């Protein structure tokens, strides 16, 4: 019986140690992505937003039996995922931000930083400003600058 208790305690300790190790490594995996990964994710978000700009609008079509207020076309209702409220993003903002991200992705960090700063000056109330600021911080901290 004493051996059984010792084995149970030993297995319990092993499980606790393994659980702690798994949790510690799970936290490491949640760390910030590299600059290249961040820029890739940002590019994907911008691509999705740009696609909304290029969708055909519904102004020429009609729906029979639909009542209610006239809605703005989907291409004019751009948004940035994760933003609260109706903070619209204009196609020009998306285009400017995409150009800066493209510069950063091709290693032209100095030009990208200049483009992002120009974006901040031109669109100070843009819904993209938090992402612009984060991108600037990451590029400024990058050794490739």
C-alpha positions in Angstrom: 0.0 0.0 0.0 2.9 2.4 0.8 4.4 1.8 -2.7 1.0 2.6 -4.3 0.9 5.9 -2.5 4.5 6.7 -3.4 3.8 5.9 -7.0 0.6 8.0 -7.0 2.5 11.0 -5.5 5.3 10.5 -8.1 2.8 10.5 -11.0 1.0 13.5 -9.6 4.2 15.4 -9.4 5.1 14.4 -12.9 1.7 15.6 -14.2 2.2 18.9 -12.4 5.7 19.4 -13.8 4.5 18.5 -17.3 1.5 20.9 -17.0 3.7 23.7 -15.9 6.2 23.0 -18.8 3.3 23.0 -21.3 1.9 26.3 -19.9 5.3 27.9 -20.0 5.8 26.9 -23.7 2.3 28.0 -24.6 3.1 31.5 -23.3 6.3 31.6 -25.4 4.3 30.8 -28.5 1.9 33.7 -27.8 4.8 36.2 -28.0 4.8 38.9 -30.6 5.4 37.8 -34.1 8.6 38.8 -35.9 8.5 42.0 -38.0 8.2 39.9 -41.2 5.2 38.0 -39.7 3.6 41.1 -38.5 3.9 42.8 -41.9 2.5 39.7 -43.6 -0.5 39.7 -41.3 -1.0 43.4 -41.8 -0.8 43.0 -45.6 -3.5 40.3 -45.4 -5.8 42.6 -43.4 -5.2 45.4 -45.9 -5.9 43.1 -48.8 -9.2 42.2 -47.3 -10.1 45.8 -46.8 -9.0 46.7 -50.3 -11.2 44.0 -51.8 -14.2 45.6 -50.1 -13.3 48.8 -52.0 -13.4 47.0 -55.3 -16.7 45.2 -54.8 -19.4 46.3 -57.2 -21.9 48.5 -55.6 -25.6 47.7 -55.5 -26.9 51.1 -56.6 -28.0 49.7 -60.0 -29.9 46.7 -58.7 -33.3 46.6 -56.9 -34.9 44.2 -54.5 -38.6 43.7 -54.6 -40.5 43.8 -51.3 -37.7 45.3 -49.2 -38.7 48.2 -47.0 -36.5 50.6 -45.0 -34.0 53.3 -45.4 -31.7 53.4 -48.3 -28.3 52.0 -47.4 -24.9 53.1 -48.6 -23.2 50.7 -50.9 -20.8 48.2 -49.4 -17.8 49.7 -51.2 -18.4 53.0 -49.4 -18.6 51.4 -46.0 -15.1 50.4 -45.4 -14.1 49.4 -41.9 -11.0 48.1 -40.1 -11.6 44.8 -38.2 -11.5 45.2 -34.5 -12.5 48.9 -34.4 -15.5 49.9 -32.4 -18.2 52.1 -33.8 -18.5 53.3 -37.4 -15.0 54.5 -38.1 -14.8 54.4 -41.9 -11.6 53.9 -43.7 -11.3 55.6 -47.1 -9.8 53.8 -50.1 -7.0 56.5 -50.2 -6.0 55.6 -46.6 -5.9 51.9 -47.4 -3.8 52.6 -50.5 -1.3 54.9 -48.7 -1.0 52.4 -45.8 -0.5 49.4 -48.2 2.2 51.3 -50.0 4.1 51.9 -46.7 3.7 48.2 -45.7 4.9 47.1 -49.2 8.0 49.3 -48.7 8.7 47.7 -45.3 8.2 44.2 -46.7 10.8 44.8 -49.4 13.3 46.0 -46.8 13.0 49.7 -47.5 12.4 50.6 -43.8 13.6 54.2 -44.0 11.2 54.9 -46.8 8.4 53.0 -45.0 8.9 55.0 -41.9 8.8 58.3 -43.9 5.6 57.1 -45.6 4.0 56.1 -42.3 4.8 59.5 -40.8 3.3 61.2 -43.8 0.2 59.1 -43.4 -0.1 60.2 -39.8 0.1 63.9 -40.9 -2.4 63.4 -43.8 -4.9 61.2 -41.9 -4.7 62.1 -38.2 -8.2 60.8 -37.4 -7.9 57.6 -39.5 -9.1 54.3 -37.9 -5.7 52.9 -39.1 -3.7 55.2 -36.9 -3.1 52.6 -34.1 -1.8 50.1 -36.7 0.4 52.9 -38.2 1.8 53.7 -34.8 2.5 50.0 -34.0 4.2 49.5 -37.4 6.3 52.6 -36.9 7.4 51.3 -33.5 8.3 47.9 -34.9 10.2 49.4 -37.8 12.0 51.9 -35.6 13.1 49.0 -33.3 14.2 46.9 -36.3 18.0 46.6 -36.8 17.5 46.8 -40.6 16.6 50.5 -40.4 
